[in-house]
Amino acid sequence: MEDWTPNRCATQSWGDVGTSPQQSRERAAREAAEWLQVMGGTPTDADRSGFATWVARSPLHLEELLMAQLVERELAASAALQAFDLDAVLAQAQAQDNVVALHDAPVVAPAARPVSTAPVARGRRRRFGWALAAGVAACAVLLGSWKLLQPEVPVYQYASAVGEQRSIALADGSMVTLAPASYIAVRFSAGVRDIELRDGEATFDVAHDSSRPFRVHAGDNIVQAVGTRFTVNRLPSGTLVAVSEGKVKVTATGNWLESLWRDDAATLEAGKAKVESLGRPAALSAGEQARIPQGQQAMLRMPLEVPNEPADGKRRLSFRNDTLADIISEFNRYNPRPIVVTDPLVREQRYSGVFYADDADSFLQFLECCSQLRVSRQPDRNVIDGRSSQ
């Protein structure tokens, strides 16, 4: 931005004399792009307050903010732009003699911040980038209309049963290992390899193909990789991503506006791990894992813990301060008689321990012995409730 002075245009309205509706919309679009940059990073309390005031001032503000958010999502999901270097393009454009600077209109700025050594250049660069993004989005709309006339790309679905681990060879040479009770949908096209992890856990050994990004969609998150090995696990509390080889890029595509109103980092159990915003894609390298809480735009980066394989070859489940909901989800993938908890508060209780995956009864005995929960063993299920067993 050119000027970080707070509320520089606060006294102006969109109906000022001499301001056409088109000029008002263009101004709102520029301000929405600026606010998207600020609030998508690490906003201060003053930023949040200023943002709320700006949104409430006019319905046009909210409309343009939603449009700017849509453009950002389209760019993040576009396979053609995965290797796009905006800085390089801008540098090349600025070196050309025929580049015309964008019109500098007044901008409603966030709360005061330290002035950059080159604020004008930064503001012009951002506006140039968003103008380019808007053009790409317009092309995307036309491309989407054209694609409606093209043949449908087939979708292949694969699932594993409770207690079953299944390996699948994909058409591109990649391998997928499904954990028990897991479900994926595979859709490969000429430009991208998309896999939706609809339930459970899957490990991916990705065949290298730089022309077609390999993307795993897990709820509100996208994990992209080229030539690597990683695991994605969908749990009630969110998504776990673990990288054993290579590197992946993690993107959050959830409700950005909703996530702005809370402090994502404050809701994570950080400990010694590093909390990072997912306002922009984040890279995970081999030996790292991340926990992405459900519906949030932040992740908890941690070292990857490689479990020790037991001598008997049985799968073990290791929990460290995990919610009961996540623990039960894991056990239910391996055991035909499911564990059920109906009380939402009980589901959020946290426990630690190491158990054999196919021996859910040992965990239930642990709860009976070392918690205030009661276990009711029924013919078709095990029910946990919060009533004291004493």
N, C-alpha and C positions, 0 to 999 in steps of 0.2 A: 504494500500500500504506500501511497505517496506521503500520507500524513496520519500519524497515530494520535493526533489530538482528539480527545473524546468528544463525541456528539457535535462534530463540526457542522453538520447540517441538521441538527435536531430541531431547529425552529422552522425548517422548510416543510412543506407538505406536498403531496403528489398532485394537488390541484392548484399549485401556484400559477399566477398569471404568467403567460408566456411559455408554459411547459405543456407540450402536446402529450396525448396519451401514449404515443409511440416513444417519446423521450422518457416519459415516466417509466415505461416498461423496460426500456434499455437500461436506465439507471438502476431499477430494482434488480435486474438480472446481474449487473456488475456487482452490486452490493451483496446479493445472494452468494455469488461465487467467492467473494472475499470472506464472508461469514462461514462458508463451508470449509474454507481453508483453516480458519482460526479454530472453529469448534471441532473440526476433525483431528486437531492436534492435541495439545494439552491446555485447554482453556482455563483461565483464572476465574475466580468468583465475579470479578468485574466484567469479564467477557460474557459470562452466562447472563448476568443482569442486563448488559447492553444488548445481547442477542434477544432476550425475551422482550425487551422494550421495542426493538426493531420489528420483530415478528408481529407484535400486537398493534403496531401503528397502522398497518394496511393489509387487507386481504391479498393485495397484489404481491406483498413481500412473501407471504407463505406460498403462493402459487409459484413464484419464481424460485424459491428455495427448493420446493419439491422437484421442479424441472432441473435445477442444477444437480440435485442428488441423483436423479435419474440418469443424467449424462455421466456422472461419476461411476455409477454402477455399470452402465453400458461399456464404458472404457475398461473397467476392471475385469469384465467378463469377456472382452473381445479378444479372440485368439490372434487376430491380425496385429494387435497392438502390444502383445506381450513383450516383444523385444524393442518397442518404440522408445527412442531416447529423445525426450522433449528438449532437454538442455542442448543437445547437439543441434537439433533442428533450429532452435531459437538463435543459437550462436551463428549458425550459417545464414539465417534470415537477416539478422542484424548486420551482417557484413555486406549485404547486397545494397546497391545504391537505390533500387526501386522499391524499398520497403517504406511504407507510409505509416507513421505512428498512429495508434488508435486515439480517438478523441478523448481528452481528459475531462470527464464529467465529475461533479462533486460526488463524493462517496461518504456514506454514513460509516464512520470508523468505530471499532471497538474501543474499550477503555485504554487509557494511556499506557504506552510501553516504551522502552528505550528506542530511540531513533536509530535506524540502520545507517551504515556509512553510505549506502546507495539506495535510498528508499524509492526514488522515482523509477530507477531501472527495475527494481523488484516488482513494483506495482504494474508497470507496463508488461513485464514478462508474464506475470500471472494472468493479466487480462488477455494477452496474446494466446496463452495456453488455453484459457477457457473459450476464447473465440474459436480456436482450432478444435477443441473438444466439441463445441456446439455443431461445428461443421461435420465432424465425424459422426455425431449422433444423428444428424439429419440424413447422412448417407446410410446409416444403419437402418433408419426407418424405411428408406427406399429399398435397401437390400432385403429387409424383412418381408416387404410386400412381394419382391421378386421370388423369394424362397417359398412363398405360399404356392407358387406355380410349379415348384420342383417336386420330384418324388420324395416321399417320406424316407428318412434314414431309419433302418430297422433298429429296434431296441431289444437286446437280449437280457433276460433275467436269470439270475442264478441264486440259489438258496441252499443253506445247509440245515440239517435237522438238529434237534437238541442232542448234544453229546457228540455230534459229528463234525470233524474237520475236513474241509474239502478244498482241493487244489484245482484251479481252472486255468487253462492256457487260452489267452486271448488271441484275436486274429493278428495283432501287431507283433506278437512274440512275447508280450508281457505275461507275467504269471500273477495270479491272485490266489491267496490262501485265505479261505473263509474260516473264521472261528465258528464254533457251534452256534446254531440259531441266528445266523446272519443272512443278510439279503442285499444283493446289489442289482442295479440295472445298468447295462453297458450300451453306450450309443457312440459309435465311431463314425466320423464323417471325413471328408477330404481335408478339412482344416483343423480338426481338434478331436481329441480322444476324451470323452466325458464318461465318468462313472458316478452313479449316485449310490452312496452307502445308505440304504433306507433303514437298516437296522443292524445292530451287532458290531462286529469288529472284522477288519480285513487287513492283510499285509500285501503290499504291492511291490513286485520286482519289475521295474519299468524298463522296457526296451527303448533304446535311444532313438529319437526321431525329432530333430530340431524343428521340422516343418509343421509338426502337429503336437501342440502342448498336451500333456497328460494331466487331467484335472479330476480330482475326487471331490464330489459335493456331499457334505455331511451336514444336514440341517442348514443353518445360516452361514456355514463356513465352506470355503473352497481351498483345497490343498493341491498345489500344482508342482509337478516335477518333470524332469527330463533325465532319464538314465539314472535311477536311484532305487533305494529300497526303504520303504517306510510303512508304518502301521497307523491306521485311523480307527478309533474306537468311539462309538456313539453311546453315551450313558445319559441317565436322567439329568445329571447336573451339567452336562455339556459335552464337549468333544475333546478327546485326547489324541495328540499327534506325536509319534515317536519316529525319529529318523536314525536308521542304522548305517546307511550308506548315502553319499551324495548330499544333495541339498533340496529343500522344498520351499515354496512360497505360500504363506498362509494369508487368506483374505477373509474378512468378515463382511457378509452381505445382508445382515439383519436390519432391523428398523433403526436407521441412523438417528432420526429425529428423537425417537423415544430414548435412545441411549444417551443423548446429550444432557438429559435432565438429572442424571445421577453420576456419581463418581465411581466409574468402573473399578479403578484400582483399589478403592477403599473396601470393596465387597469381596476381594480375593484374599484367600489365606496365603499371604506372601511368604512369611518366614524369611529364609535366606534366598528364595528365588527372586527373579527379576520380573516385575510387572511392566508390561508394555502395552501401549495403545495399538489397536488395529484400525485406526483411522486411515492408515495406509498399509499396504501389504508388508508382512514381516517375513524375514528369511530364517529358516531353521537348518542347521548343518548337522552332519553326522555326529552322533553322541549327544544330541539334544532332544528334549521333548517339551511339549507345551500343553497346558490345560486351558481350554477356552470355555468359560462359563456360559451356560445357555442364555441366548438373547443378549449377550454383552459384546462390546467392541474392545475388549482387552484380553490379553493372554498372559499366563504365568509361565515364564521360561524356566526350565530346570534341566540339570544333567540327566542323561538317559541312564537308568539303572538296569543293568543286564542281569536278569534273574539266574541264579544257579540252578542248573538242571539236576533234579533229584536222581539218585542212582537207580530207582525203580522205574524211571521213565514216565511217571504220572505227572500230569499238569498240576501246578500249584498256583493259587491265587494269592497275591500279596497285597495287603491293604495298609495304607498309612494315613490315618485320620480322614478316611473316606466316609461319605454319607451312607447310611443304611440303604438308601434307594439304589445307589451305585453298586454296593456289595451284593444286594439281592439280584440286581440285573445280571451281574456276572455269574452268580451261582445258578440262576434259572436257565442259562445257556447250556449247562452241563447236566442238569438233573431233571428227570421227567416229572417229578412232583414239585410244582412251583412253590415258592415262598411268596406270601401275600401280606402286605401291610396297608391298612386302610387309613390310618391316621397320618395326615401330612406332616405333623410335628415330629412324630416318631421316625418318619422317613428321612428327616434331616439330621438325626442324631449321628455322631461320627464314631468310628471304631477302627482299630488297627489289629493286624494279625496276619498269619500265613496259614492257609488251609489247602487241603487237597480239593481240586475243582469238583470231583465227582462225589465228595463226601460233605454234602450240605448239612447233614445231621450234626457233624462236629461243630459247625458254626452255631447251630441252634442250641446245642448244649452250652456253648460258650456264653450265649446271651442269657440263658436260664441261670447260669452260675454267676455271671459277673455284671449283670445289668438289672434294672428294675422292670424289664419287659417280660411278658408272658407269651409262651409258645403253645399254640393249640395244634396238635398233629391230627389231621383229618385224612380220610382215605385218598382224596384226590389233591390235597394241598396242605401246606403248613401256614398257619395264620399267626402273625405277630401283632400284639396290641400293647398299648401303653399302660394297662392296668397292672398294679403291683402284684407280683407272685407271692408276696409274703402276707 
